[in-house]
Amino acid sequence: MSQEDKPDHLIDISLPLFGGMITWPDSTGCRLLPVRQIEKGDCVNVSRLDCDVHTGTHIDAPKHHFRGGHSVDHIPLDTLVGPVLVCHLPDARMVSSKELAALALPQDTRRLLLRTSNSERWAKGESGFFPDYVALTADAARWLIDHEVRLIGMDYLSVQRYDDGPLTHQILLEAGVVILEGLNLAGVSPGHYELLCLPLNLVGAEAAPARTILRTWKNSKI
Ligand SMILES: Nc1ccccc1C(=O)C[C@H](N)C(=O)O
């Protein structure tokens, strides 16, 4: 790698996982439980993570909504890693096809992350789950498929609005679009990056937590 090609910087857009973190209201929550403790006389520290697989930043696979649908271990890495466009919709109360069309995305956009006012609320450290988060409508899901987007990332714990039915998820997952939820895009400038989304390879699971990073490059286009 020449000096010019060195990574400029890495931006962690995933949520830290910790006991008591904000989770989906129906979730059993997230706990990190001590199994062995040096301070209690054990020779090592060992913890157990107790959470559902939709905790923090995570991907959803078709199995989340479809019997017999693919699980996360079948999602190809080359969908999860590669060029991505980050768009900023600071004033959107929801994201419909109208907001997406107004972005005038380059035709070759296959991965799209949307920074909304949700990210500012993560940044402020709001303490509880907020059901009025910004998310996609079903017609936005159809728009993404029509425009051949293969991965869509949103900055709250669901891609669909809290009071909506499951249609947004179903449309995306049926078409094999990877749903990336629970991003924190606070302070991320809109533009082109390389996405590195690495979910746990949980065999047979409908979702998996995913450490997710954006990489910018100094002098090269991705
Ligand atoms: N953790 C859960 C537990 C029970 C029921 C749903 C969830 C979800 O996380 C839903 C998810 N965020 C979704 O919209 O796909």
PDBQT file of the ligand as one rigid body, heavy atoms in Angstrom, charges set to zero:
ROOT
HETATM    1  N1  LIG A 301     -35.657  -7.409  19.616  1.00  0.00    +0.000 N 
HETATM    2  C1  LIG A 301     -36.954  -7.719  19.407  1.00  0.00    +0.000 A 
HETATM    3  C2  LIG A 301     -37.638  -8.539  20.284  1.00  0.00    +0.000 A 
HETATM    4  C3  LIG A 301     -38.952  -8.836  20.061  1.00  0.00    +0.000 A 
HETATM    5  C4  LIG A 301     -39.587  -8.343  18.945  1.00  0.00    +0.000 A 
HETATM    6  C5  LIG A 301     -38.937  -7.541  18.046  1.00  0.00    +0.000 A 
HETATM    7  C6  LIG A 301     -37.618  -7.233  18.273  1.00  0.00    +0.000 A 
HETATM    8  C7  LIG A 301     -36.876  -6.374  17.325  1.00  0.00    +0.000 C 
HETATM    9  O1  LIG A 301     -35.760  -6.039  17.558  1.00  0.00    +0.000 OA
HETATM   10  C8  LIG A 301     -37.569  -5.945  16.117  1.00  0.00    +0.000 C 
HETATM   11  C9  LIG A 301     -36.596  -5.421  15.113  1.00  0.00    +0.000 C 
HETATM   12  N2  LIG A 301     -35.887  -4.278  15.530  1.00  0.00    +0.000 N 
HETATM   13  C10 LIG A 301     -37.230  -5.173  13.812  1.00  0.00    +0.000 C 
HETATM   14  O2  LIG A 301     -38.057  -4.282  13.674  1.00  0.00    +0.000 OA
HETATM   15  O3  LIG A 301     -36.851  -5.909  12.940  1.00  0.00    +0.000 OA
ENDROOT
TORSDOF 0
